[in-house]
Amino acid sequence: MTEEKSDNSESTSTELENINLYSYLAVLVKYRRFIFFNFILICFVVALFSLFLPNWYRAKTTLLPPERGGGLGIGLASSLLGEFSSFSSLSLPMTATPSDVFAAILKSRAVVEPVMKEENLLNVYGVRKKEDGLKEFFSHLQVKVENEGIISIEFEDKNRERAARVANLLVEELDRVNQLTNTSKAKNARIFIEERLSQTQIKLKAAEDSLKGFQERNKAIVLDEQMKATVQAAAELKAEMTSAEIQMNVLGRNMSPDHPQIQQLRSRINEIRKQLGLLESGSANAKDNKVLGVPFSQAPSLSLELVRLTREVKIQEKLFELLTQQYEQYKIEETKDTPTVQVLDKASPPETKYKPKRATMVLIAGIVSLFLSVIFSFSLEYIERTKRKQPEDYRKVEEMISVVRKDLAGLKNMISFKKNKG
């Protein structure tokens, strides 16, 4: 008995598999004309619709990577402290590159708004609000940074000449913004250096007057060669430390205190302090940053005073020289108007359209129509079988459908009544 049941179940399952396979094929064959004509109709309608869509053209221009050290901001006392990058690169996050900064500037309102005004794009897009125009503009703009640092700017428009003009205008505005930024930074740095230079001139004059007065009172006091060398070394170290502090103040206006360049300067200053401590007092603990502790305890007091006065003059002379060099450099940077952007490929009007891609649209529409037609065919077949083999279930389904139709009709009447009343 059990064996007969198992045999019957196996045969039933095999029969169901065969029925399902053949029934699926039968449904496809039964509705083959519907599926085929639906496919042709949808493809034809989409192809006809695509012909009325306007052509869009994409113009492209590429820029060379900006140089890190080619701009403003060579550090104060670069001969002593080493070369520093430009202000623009110093202000970058640690993971960003100058190319990333250029890409961000290209997407800023400072660059985009003048271009929109130049090409009257608000009227072209048919909008009144500037915010709506910006949204539309950015939807057609694409700025990418390639692996080599090359910046590509792509802009699409219905007019091929305007697409090329906008792409080139973006580059011109980028250069203008960069020049204004560099000029502003150079001006601020020049004003700061000018103030320190004026203070240094006053200190230098006072130090020279003090040394001259001391020498006039004590004509016989002179320094031996060893002490002169020690004074010169201490003066250079003190001037270097002061220059590094000024450099840190200048750069601190454009970056955070945790920036690697600021930390490098801070470490350099600490190292110079240690060297001054060893040179002056024989230990690394130089207090109050005063170059007043030269270990000449065995020298007469007049000689020690002469050491201090001579050293102060040397410090102020060295610092005055460094500040004068930087002051002249920032004056040049403030008036310099050389291009900051190097164009690799200038945008030209594209010869072929970018979109719509009509063949792709027709292909996708055909695939979707086939998929939906097959689903619809199986749905119709299921309803027919239910009506034929399970009339009771079919009747219940019809009742549910009629209820939904009544609700929709009532909702429609309510909406039309409110409209008529209004």
Summary of the structure (lengths in Angstrom):
residues: 422
radius of gyration: 41.2
end to end distance: 77.1
largest distance: 136.6
contacts: 1188
relative contact order: 0.13
helix: 71%
strand: 6%
